[in-house]
Amino acid sequence: MRTQVGILGAGPAGLLLAHLLRLKGIESVIIERKTREEIEGTIKAGVLEQWLVDLLNETGVGQRLMQEGVFHHGIELRFNERSHRVNCHELTGGKNITVYAQHEVIIDLVAAKMRADGNIVFNAGDVTLNGLETDSPAIRYRNDQTGGFDEVRCEVIAGCDGFHGPSRSYIPNREEYLKVYKYGWLGILCDAPPSSPELVYANHERGFSLLSTRGPEVQRLYIQVDPQDDIDNWSDDRIWTELHARLETRDGFQLNEGPIFQKSIFQMRSFVCATMQYGRLFIAGDAAHTVPPTGAKGLNLAARDIVKLARGITEYYQKGKKELLDRYSALCLRDVWRSEHFSYFMTTMLHRHQEDTPLEREFQLAQLELIASTRAAAASLAENYVGLPLDW
């Protein structure tokens, strides 16, 4: 099989790249290790920045997003049993955030790719890359239907295959930065109406909690736990007890309960790979960096990579210029480090740990009070949260 761009991974990054390239007349083939049912059925949270919502609408894949997304003008910080609203809409000149699950974005983009050319190979295994320093690199993979190996010859390879994918390992001169947090999140999905019109980020002596939403009948909530804990130790009753304790306020806030139909624990980390390119290979999204979810940056940061990569590839094919592709990593990493820092800032401001000293607790409260009481601090948080302008 021959194509112009070979893409590893049918997550939001790889699918968005294929979509943007198609609009410029550039062909691509996506190689994905999972089935279509798996990638579309794995429920993941999603908070979309304003510019990304605009991009999806402008490129023709925003119809369901506009119908089913939940649009928030702000967020709520909760500490010392008091609530403080950050009005992102007013502080950023009219920008908002949109709660729209990541797998819904995948469903929309898969549908667009299948309508366009159907060039997604699902359930591909044992992927290897070859010829990255040549003009004709290749992706080799095991074909699930035949049991044999097939190959995609292309001119550019985009590694959008996630943190555990193989593409990053092919960059020999990379430098990796990693911070593993002492915090984990226990996340649940439950059948219940919203308890709050906007996301609530709560700092509490017992630990952090987050009140989010998935729609009018399904809610997503999180509590800070030991990342090594076993989910079997957390009965539904214990989860609700912690949520009530950590989200309570002096004004009688009511948390709506409902049957829990999904729960899991995951580790939090900050990770950056520098550089993000080697030869004809360019990595993007979780293959290149991960952030703790506290700042709601993961999907948005991946999309920022993709906009830059798509522009570089387009310029290469339409004008024969490689300047943007040569600068891809440097251009991306400026946004990456800003988003990594914001996610670190939100995480360390809101989470508690048994090793924290009283001094560190006071530092947290001082930062929260600053945001709650000064427009400048609130505006800085709001601008970062809704998404800074694309750095291009």
LOMAR-799423 format. One line per field, with one value per residue (C-alpha): x, y, z. Coordinates in nm, 2 decimals, padded with zeros to 4 digits, always signed. Example, Ala and Ser with C-alpha at 12.3 -4.5 7.8 and 13.67 -1.06 7.14 Angstrom:
<sites>
c1 <- [+01.23:+01.37]
c2 <- [-00.45:-00.11]
c3 <- [+00.78:+00.71]
</sites>
This chain:
<sites>
c1 <- [+00.00:+00.13:+00.01:+00.15:+00.13:+00.12:-00.04:+00.00:-00.30:-00.67:-00.71:-00.81:-00.46:-00.42:-00.78:-00.77:-00.45:-00.60:-00.91:-00.71:-00.48:-00.78:-00.92:-00.59:-00.60:-00.33:-00.38:-00.32:-00.36:-00.42:-00.28:-00.46:-00.39:-00.75:-01.08:-01.32:-01.56:-01.29:-01.18:-01.53:-01.66:-01.39:-01.54:-01.30:-01.37:-01.31:-01.30:-01.24:-01.09:-01.27:-01.03:-01.06:-01.44:-01.41:-01.17:-01.40:-01.69:-01.50:-01.38:-01.72:-01.71:-01.88:-02.25:-02.29:-02.06:-02.28:-02.59:-02.46:-02.17:-02.22:-02.10:-01.96:-01.88:-01.67:-01.54:-01.58:-01.30:-01.41:-01.20:-01.27:-01.63:-01.67:-01.73:-01.56:-01.66:-01.40:-01.60:-01.39:-01.63:-01.61:-01.24:-01.13:-01.35:-01.62:-01.44:-01.58:-01.50:-01.71:-01.75:-01.76:-01.62:-01.30:-01.46:-01.74:-01.47:-01.33:-01.67:-01.71:-01.36:-01.38:-01.71:-01.55:-01.25:-01.46:-01.69:-01.38:-01.17:-01.21:-00.83:-00.81:-00.65:-00.80:-00.66:-00.31:-00.03:+00.35:+00.41:+00.76:+00.90:+01.16:+01.36:+01.29:+01.60:+01.50:+01.24:+01.03:+00.98:+00.75:+00.51:+00.51:+00.23:+00.06:-00.27:-00.53:-00.73:-00.45:-00.21:+00.07:+00.25:+00.16:+00.34:+00.25:+00.50:+00.47:+00.67:+00.59:+00.50:+00.30:+00.33:+00.00:+00.00:-00.01:+00.23:+00.27:+00.30:+00.62:+00.68:+00.86:+01.12:+01.24:+01.38:+01.74:+01.84:+01.54:+01.55:+01.27:+01.13:+00.91:+00.74:+00.52:+00.28:+00.19:-00.17:-00.41:-00.77:-01.06:-01.31:-01.67:-01.96:-02.31:-02.67:-02.76:-02.87:-02.61:-02.53:-02.37:-02.40:-02.02:-01.71:-01.62:-01.25:-01.24:-00.94:-01.02:-00.83:-00.93:-00.80:-00.90:-01.23:-01.38:-01.74:-01.79:-02.06:-02.14:-02.48:-02.83:-02.85:-02.49:-02.23:-01.85:-01.68:-01.33:-01.16:-00.79:-00.67:-00.34:-00.25:-00.15:-00.49:-00.71:-01.05:-01.21:-01.14:-01.38:-01.74:-02.01:-02.10:-01.74:-01.71:-02.02:-01.92:-01.59:-01.76:-02.01:-01.73:-01.50:-01.77:-01.97:-02.02:-02.15:-02.45:-02.59:-02.47:-02.65:-02.47:-02.70:-02.63:-02.71:-02.61:-02.23:-02.17:-01.80:-01.51:-01.13:-00.81:-00.53:-00.18:-00.10:+00.22:+00.38:+00.59:+00.77:+00.97:+01.22:+01.27:+00.94:+01.09:+01.35:+01.40:+01.05:+00.89:+00.69:+00.53:+00.23:-00.02:+00.04:+00.32:+00.52:+00.38:+00.12:-00.02:-00.22:-00.59:-00.63:-00.57:-00.79:-00.51:-00.44:-00.67:-00.63:-00.25:-00.25:-00.47:-00.22:+00.05:-00.16:-00.25:+00.13:+00.21:-00.08:+00.04:+00.40:+00.30:+00.07:+00.34:+00.57:+00.33:+00.19:+00.50:+00.79:+00.91:+01.03:+01.09:+00.79:+00.85:+01.21:+01.09:+00.80:+00.94:+01.06:+00.73:+00.53:+00.75:+00.67:+00.31:+00.39:+00.59:+00.32:+00.05:+00.26:+00.33:-00.04:-00.14:+00.14:+00.01:-00.35:-00.25:-00.02:-00.26:-00.56:-00.42:-00.34:-00.09:-00.02:+00.34:+00.25:+00.35:+00.12:+00.34:+00.25:-00.11:-00.10:+00.07:-00.22:-00.48:-00.29:-00.29:-00.66:-00.75:-00.54:-00.74:-01.07:-01.00:-00.80:-00.91:-00.55:-00.50:-00.84:-00.78:-00.45:-00.62:-00.91:-00.69:-00.49:-00.80:-01.00:-00.69:-00.42:-00.41:-00.23:+00.14:+00.21]
c2 <- [+00.00:+00.35:+00.68:+01.02:+01.02:+00.71:+00.77:+00.54:+00.56:+00.63:+00.84:+01.21:+01.32:+01.07:+01.11:+01.49:+01.49:+01.27:+01.50:+01.82:+01.67:+01.54:+01.90:+02.00:+01.71:+01.50:+01.13:+00.93:+00.58:+00.52:+00.21:+00.13:-00.16:-00.17:-00.25:+00.03:-00.09:-00.06:+00.30:+00.42:+00.25:+00.34:+00.62:+00.90:+01.25:+01.55:+01.93:+02.12:+02.46:+02.73:+02.73:+02.35:+02.37:+02.65:+02.43:+02.12:+02.34:+02.51:+02.18:+02.02:+01.77:+01.98:+01.90:+01.65:+01.85:+02.15:+01.94:+01.73:+01.92:+02.10:+02.46:+02.61:+02.98:+02.92:+02.68:+02.67:+02.64:+02.51:+02.52:+02.58:+02.48:+02.79:+02.82:+03.07:+03.10:+03.19:+03.35:+03.24:+03.39:+03.73:+03.72:+03.61:+03.82:+03.57:+03.23:+02.92:+02.55:+02.26:+01.93:+01.67:+01.32:+01.22:+00.90:+01.12:+01.32:+00.99:+00.88:+01.20:+01.18:+00.81:+00.87:+01.15:+00.94:+00.64:+00.86:+01.01:+00.70:+00.44:+00.41:+00.30:-00.04:-00.16:-00.44:-00.42:-00.58:-00.60:-00.25:-00.16:+00.14:+00.14:+00.38:+00.69:+00.87:+00.80:+00.96:+00.65:+00.53:+00.24:+00.11:-00.27:-00.45:-00.78:-00.81:-00.95:-01.11:-01.29:-01.34:-01.22:-00.89:-00.59:-00.26:+00.10:+00.30:+00.67:+01.00:+01.11:+00.91:+01.06:+00.88:+00.94:+00.61:+00.72:+00.70:+00.32:+00.31:+00.22:+00.54:+00.73:+00.46:+00.52:+00.87:+00.80:+01.15:+01.21:+01.35:+01.25:+01.43:+01.25:+01.33:+01.06:+01.22:+01.08:+01.12:+00.90:+00.96:+00.73:+00.82:+00.71:+00.74:+00.74:+00.77:+01.10:+01.45:+01.74:+01.86:+02.18:+02.37:+02.39:+02.19:+02.20:+02.17:+02.10:+02.12:+01.95:+01.81:+01.46:+01.51:+01.66:+01.59:+01.70:+01.72:+01.70:+01.60:+01.38:+01.51:+01.56:+01.21:+01.09:+01.25:+01.20:+01.25:+01.20:+01.17:+01.17:+00.83:+00.64:+00.54:+00.19:+00.13:-00.15:-00.05:-00.34:-00.15:+00.12:+00.02:+00.25:+00.36:+00.45:+00.66:+00.85:+00.92:+01.07:+01.28:+01.42:+01.51:+01.67:+01.87:+01.99:+02.37:+02.60:+02.69:+02.34:+02.21:+01.90:+01.62:+01.40:+01.03:+00.76:+00.41:+00.38:+00.19:+00.25:+00.31:+00.29:+00.42:+00.57:+00.72:+01.08:+01.19:+01.47:+01.36:+01.53:+01.39:+01.62:+01.61:+01.52:+01.43:+01.22:+01.19:+01.15:+01.06:+01.32:+01.22:+01.40:+01.39:+01.13:+00.97:+01.29:+01.42:+01.35:+01.58:+01.52:+01.58:+01.86:+02.12:+01.96:+01.99:+01.64:+01.64:+02.01:+01.99:+01.69:+01.90:+02.19:+01.95:+01.83:+02.18:+02.25:+01.92:+01.95:+02.29:+02.17:+01.87:+02.09:+02.34:+02.05:+01.91:+02.24:+02.45:+02.20:+02.37:+02.19:+02.48:+02.42:+02.05:+02.10:+02.34:+02.12:+02.00:+02.34:+02.50:+02.24:+02.23:+02.60:+02.51:+02.18:+02.33:+02.60:+02.34:+02.11:+02.39:+02.49:+02.13:+02.10:+02.43:+02.31:+01.97:+02.09:+02.37:+02.14:+01.80:+01.70:+01.44:+01.29:+01.41:+01.77:+02.01:+02.27:+02.53:+02.36:+02.36:+02.73:+02.79:+02.61:+02.82:+03.14:+03.06:+02.97:+03.29:+03.50:+03.36:+03.40:+03.76:+03.92:+03.97:+03.94:+03.60:+03.48:+03.60:+03.42:+03.09:+03.15:+03.24:+02.92:+02.71:+02.81:+02.79:+03.04:+03.15:+02.91:+03.00:+03.01]
c3 <- [+00.00:-00.08:+00.05:+00.13:+00.51:+00.73:+01.07:+01.37:+01.60:+01.55:+01.86:+01.84:+01.73:+01.44:+01.32:+01.34:+01.13:+00.87:+00.86:+00.82:+00.56:+00.35:+00.34:+00.17:-00.07:+00.10:+00.13:+00.45:+00.59:+00.97:+01.14:+01.46:+01.70:+01.84:+01.68:+01.58:+01.85:+02.11:+02.03:+01.99:+02.30:+02.56:+02.76:+02.84:+02.96:+02.74:+02.80:+02.47:+02.45:+02.26:+01.96:+01.92:+01.92:+01.65:+01.45:+01.45:+01.34:+01.07:+00.93:+00.92:+01.21:+01.48:+01.43:+01.71:+01.93:+01.91:+01.97:+02.26:+02.41:+02.75:+02.72:+03.04:+03.09:+03.40:+03.67:+04.04:+04.29:+04.63:+04.95:+05.32:+05.25:+05.03:+04.66:+04.43:+04.07:+03.80:+03.52:+03.22:+02.97:+03.12:+03.20:+02.85:+02.63:+02.56:+02.55:+02.70:+02.75:+02.62:+02.79:+02.51:+02.58:+02.39:+02.25:+02.10:+01.92:+01.80:+01.67:+01.47:+01.32:+01.24:+01.06:+00.85:+00.76:+00.66:+00.44:+00.28:+00.19:+00.46:+00.49:+00.85:+00.93:+01.26:+01.48:+01.34:+01.55:+01.58:+01.42:+01.31:+01.13:+00.86:+00.65:+00.86:+00.72:+00.36:+00.13:+00.15:+00.51:+00.58:+00.84:+00.87:+01.07:+01.12:+00.93:+01.17:+00.88:+00.70:+00.99:+00.76:+00.74:+00.53:+00.47:+00.41:+00.21:+00.25:+00.26:+00.62:+00.93:+01.21:+01.54:+01.72:+01.90:+02.26:+02.56:+02.52:+02.14:+01.95:+01.76:+02.03:+02.07:+01.71:+01.80:+01.90:+02.02:+02.24:+02.59:+02.82:+03.13:+03.37:+03.70:+03.86:+04.12:+04.45:+04.36:+04.17:+04.07:+04.13:+03.86:+03.83:+03.59:+03.74:+03.64:+03.80:+03.71:+03.73:+04.09:+03.95:+03.62:+03.59:+03.68:+04.05:+04.16:+04.53:+04.77:+05.10:+05.39:+05.29:+04.94:+04.60:+04.43:+04.09:+04.00:+03.62:+03.38:+03.08:+03.00:+03.16:+03.30:+03.34:+03.57:+03.60:+03.93:+04.07:+04.41:+04.49:+04.61:+04.65:+04.29:+04.42:+04.58:+04.46:+04.31:+04.50:+04.82:+04.71:+04.75:+04.61:+04.96:+05.05:+04.72:+04.79:+05.15:+05.03:+04.76:+05.01:+05.26:+05.01:+04.82:+05.11:+05.16:+05.43:+05.21:+05.20:+04.86:+04.75:+04.57:+04.35:+04.38:+04.13:+04.03:+03.95:+03.63:+03.58:+03.82:+03.79:+03.94:+03.74:+03.80:+03.73:+03.56:+03.37:+03.07:+02.78:+02.50:+02.34:+02.05:+01.88:+01.54:+01.37:+00.99:+00.84:+01.17:+01.37:+01.70:+01.85:+02.14:+02.42:+02.22:+02.29:+02.62:+02.89:+03.15:+03.47:+03.39:+03.65:+03.39:+03.12:+02.86:+02.72:+02.42:+02.35:+02.36:+02.12:+01.88:+01.90:+01.79:+01.50:+01.37:+01.35:+01.19:+00.94:+00.83:+00.80:+00.58:+00.37:+00.30:+00.21:-00.05:-00.18:-00.19:-00.17:+00.15:+00.46:+00.69:+00.91:+00.93:+01.03:+01.31:+01.41:+01.74:+01.85:+01.76:+01.95:+02.26:+02.34:+02.38:+02.55:+02.83:+02.89:+02.92:+03.13:+03.37:+03.40:+03.46:+03.73:+03.88:+03.91:+04.04:+04.32:+04.42:+04.46:+04.59:+04.94:+05.05:+05.39:+05.37:+05.32:+05.60:+05.76:+05.57:+05.23:+05.32:+05.39:+05.05:+04.88:+05.06:+04.99:+04.61:+04.61:+04.80:+04.55:+04.26:+04.45:+04.55:+04.26:+03.90:+03.77:+03.92:+03.82:+03.46:+03.44:+03.53:+03.30:+03.00:+03.04:+03.11:+02.80:+02.59:+02.49:+02.13:+01.89:+01.90:+01.52]
</sites>
